Amino acid sequence: MELKNIFKLTALSTALAATLGLAGCGGDININAGSDTVTPTTPTTPTTPTQTEQQKSYSGFATKSTTMTAVDGKEVWVLKGTLAPSTAASTITTGGQDGDKIVLGNDVVWQLDGAVIAGGDNANAVELSILPGTKILGGSDSYLVVSRGSKIMADGTATAPIVFTSVETALGQEGKAGQWGGLVLLGNAPVNTCPDLTNCSASFEVGNHSYGGNDTEDNSGSIKYVRVEFGGFKINDTQEMNGISFAGVGAGTEIDHVQVHMNNDDGFEFWGGNVSVTNIVLTENFDDSLDWTNGWQGSAQHVYIRQADNASNRGIEADSNSDASAVPMSKPVLANFTIQVANGTNSGGDDAEGILFRKGTGVNTYNILVKGDVDSGECLEVNDDNTVNNANTAELTMQNSLIDCVEPFKNAKADAAEGRTLALDVEAWYKGQADNLVAAADLTDYMPNSSSVALTAGKADLANLDARLVNANYIGAFDGTNDWTEGWTTAIHDDVTPTPTALPVLTSCPVGTTASAATAGLYKDASITLICTLEGNVLSNTTLLAGQNVMYKIDGGAVVVGGDNTTPATLAIQAGTKLFATSNSFIAVSRGSKIMAQGSATHPIEMTSEEDVIAGASGERGQWGGLVILGNGLTNTCPDHNACSASFEVGDFPYGGNNNADNSGQISYVVIKYAGFKVNDTQEMNGISFAAVGSGTQVDHIQIHANGDDGVEFWGGAVNLKYVYLTENFDDSLDWTNGWTGKAQFVYITHEDGNANRGIEGDSHKGATDTPVSAPKLANFTILPGTDIANASGDKGEGILLRVATAGELYNVLVQGRKGSTADTESGECLELDGSYAGLVDNVNSKTLTMSHSIIDCNEPFKYSSDNAATADAVNVETWFMGQEGNSTAAVTITDGMPAATDTTLLGKGKDLSTDDSFFESTNFIGAFDGQNDWRQGWAYFPQ
C-alpha cells in the first residue's frame, strides 16, 4: 500500500525533535537515536547485558523505540507487522506474552508502526489484551487490525481509560484529524455482500483484510472505556480510515464507554454484523459520526454525537445494500441518542446534517433527540425507493423521539434520472408514529434541563422490546442528572478553546463580564485598551477569552462560581489570560462547579493584584484574596461524610462530602501573585485553598508568589499536584490538614528571609477517631527555607514540620537551609516532628509516616518537640530519618534549585515511584530537578 504525502514515523520524530530542540518537552518526552548496546569489557570476557523488566516482558513481540525513548516518563515500545502466538515460556509480569495471549502493559507507551495485525485470518489467533491507563500512539501510516478469530480485550476504567492517539500529541504538538489510522475489528458475522455466508471473505476497504461469515454470535473481544483520537488518514478519495471499523463483527463482542474524537472519516462504521454498542461518544468527526451498511443488525443505546461547525457531515448515515434482495438487511435497534448537528459545510462540500436513512436500510429507533442550529442542514431525511418501502411497511420506524431543528425534515422524491420512483413525506411519516415530537429540546449543552419534555416523553419498557436495551424512559442520551461521559472522555467538559500562537485583539468582552475602556496611561502595559470586569455570582458557564489588549478585573468581593451543589457553572479561562483583583476580592469555586484554567507553557494564565498592573504602583503580599476551590471530598472535620458541610475560614463557604474522586476542573500553567489578604489574626487567604477537593481535579504547573499567608493549603480531599513553584510566601508554602490524601511531585519552594515560616506544615486531626487521617504521598521536593529570624507574625524560617497526628510518605526530598553562623544568616530546624498529639508517634511506629531517599543539608537539621508528657522524646528525629532507606545529611551544591548535570549526590539516588503508582513520573533523582530540564521555563515568574 503506497501512501502519498505522508511522513514516515521516524522522519516525523526526527523533524519534531529538531524543531523542538528538546526544549519544550520537560521530563515527559525524550527523543534519542542511541542504543542500549553494552560494550564487552574484553574480547574474551564480554559483559552480559542486564535486561530490564520491560525487555523481559516485551522483547518477544515488540522492540524498544530508538526514536522516542520516553513519553509520559515511560519507555516507548514499538509494535509492527503481525502479532502471532508464541511457544516460549510466559513473559507476563505487568504485560508480556503467554502462548496466544499478548498483554500490552501500562508501564510503557506503545507505538504502532504501519499496519499492526493481531492474528491471522481465522488462523494463528491471538488475544490482544490492553491494560487500563495504557496509551497507544499511531504514526502517519499506522493502524491496528484484529483479524477474524482473534480478540482484543481493551478494558479501561473511568479513571484510567485506554487512549489511542497520534504521535504528534505525544510530542506535544496539536492533535488533528488524520494523523494516524484507527482500529479495525474483523469478524465472522453475516454481511450482505456475501451470497454464501458459509464461504465469505469480504475485503475491507483498506489493506484487503478479510471479514464476514455465518456466526452471528462471533466474539471479537471487548472494548470498554477507550478513547480513539485524531485518526482517519486518507489514502484516496474513496479509502479513508474510520475511528473504529466493525466489519462483520458478532454479537459476542462487547463495546461500551468508547469515544472517537476528531476522526478524518467516520467515527464508528459497521459493515454487517450483529455487534451492539452502548455509552458511545462521537465528537467532531469529519464525515459521518455513525455509519452502517451491508446488513448491520446490532443495537446502539446511549450515544452522544456532537458535530463540528464547518467540519462534519452527518450524525447518522444508514445503508443496507443497493440490491433490495441482499440479506441480511441492515436493521439495527437504536435508543437514546443525542445528536447535536453542526452549522456549515465541511471541506468536502458536505452540509452538516442529522440522520439519513437510505439504500434499503431498516431500523427501529426509540428516544432519539436531534438538535439542529440556525445554519444546520436537514435533521431527518429518508431517501430512495427501497428505504421508502421499509418506511411504509414498518421495517423502518421511529418512536418517542424529538426533533428540534430549523430545517427538521427532507422528503424522499421521485427522480427518474436517479432511478427513484417513490416519494415520502418525511414529516408526516415521523409525526404519524407513536409519541414523536417536534419541539424545543430545552438543553444546557447536551444535558436536558429539569423543564425539558425530553425527560418525560421517552419510550418505557425498552428492555421488554429488545433484550439488548436497558430501560431509559427519556429522550436522548442523558437523563438530566447522570453524566456518564465524565472522567474518561476528552474535549466535552468545558474545555477551553486552544489559544492561538499570537493572542488576538479583542473588540468586546465575553458574555458574563462588563466592559470598560482602559484609561490611557493607567496600566503598566500600554497595549491594554479593554478591561472586562467579573463580579458577583457566576451562575452560567463563562469563558474568559485571552487577548493581547485585554485584562480581566475581579471586583466587588467574592466572585463565586455556581451555587453550592446547585446551579453548577464552569469558569473557563483561556491560555494567556491576565486577571487582576481589587483589594477585597477573590474567586471561590463552589461544590459541584468547575474552574477550567488551562494555560500553556507559552501562554500562562496570570492572576495578580490591581497594584501590580497599575503604573507607579507595585505588587505586595496580601493585596487581594486568591483562589478558593470547594469540593465534595472527604474531610475529617465531618463525622458524617454523607452529610458534610464544613465551613471555609473566609466567607463561610461549605465544603466536604463523600467523594474523593470529585472533579473541580483544571488549573494548569497558572501564576498567582500578591494574594492572601488578612481578615483577622486567624483568618487569612491562601494563594490557592483546596477545601476537600477531589482527585478528579487536574492541577499542574502552578506558581504562588508572595502570598500573605500559605502558598497552597489543603483541608482534606485527594487532589493531586505536579510541577509546583512556591516563592516568597509569608507563612507556610505548602500546608495540609483534616485528611488530605493526595499526591504531589516536582515541587520547588523558596523563601524570602524574614518573611516566611515553613516550607511544609503537615497536620491531620486532634481527635483519635477523626478520619480520614492525612496521608499524602510526596516526591521530588526541593525546599530552601529562609533564615532563622522572625517574620511579622513571629515565625522563623524552617523546613518541614509534621505534627497533629499526620501520616504520609515523603520521597526524594531535598531540604537545604541557609548556612551562616547566626540566626540572621542560617535557617531554623529543617525537619521537625511534633508529637504533642500521640497519633504522630503511632504513625512513626506503624510506619505510616515515612521518609526515604532524601537529604537534609542544614546547620540545624532535626528537632523533636512535644508539650505532651506522654510523648515527650518519644521520637528521635535523626534516628528515624537516618534509619530509612537512602537518607543522608550530605552537603549538596545546587544553583537555583538545579544540580549540575555531573552531580552524583542527588542524581541517580532517588526512588522511582512510577512502577507502583501511575501518577508519578519516572525519576532517579532527589529534589525537584534532574539537572537538565527546568520545568519552570517559559511560564513561571522569576523573582528578582
Helices and strands as residue ranges (DSSP letters): H 9-20, E 29-30, H 53-58, E 63-64, E 70-71, E 74-83, E 96-98, E 101-104, E 109-118, E 127-130, E 135-138, E 143-146, E 151-155, E 162-166, H 167-170, E 183-186, G 197-199, E 202-203, E 210-211, E 221-229, E 244-247, E 254-261, E 268-271, E 276-283, E 290-293, E 299-306, E 314-318, E 333-340, E 353-357, E 363-371, E 380-382, H 385-392, E 396-399, E 402-404, E 409-410, G 416-418, H 426-431, E 437-438, E 443-444, E 447-448, G 453-455, H 462-465, E 514-517, E 530-534, E 537-538, E 542-544, E 550-554, E 558-561, E 570-573, E 578-581, E 586-589, E 594-598, E 605-609, H 610-613, E 627-630, G 641-643, E 646-647, E 654-655, E 665-673, E 688-691, E 698-705, E 712-715, E 720-727, E 734-737, E 743-750, E 758-762, E 777-784, E 798-802, E 808-816, E 831-834, H 838-846, E 849-852, E 855-857, E 862-865, H 877-882, E 894-895, E 898-899
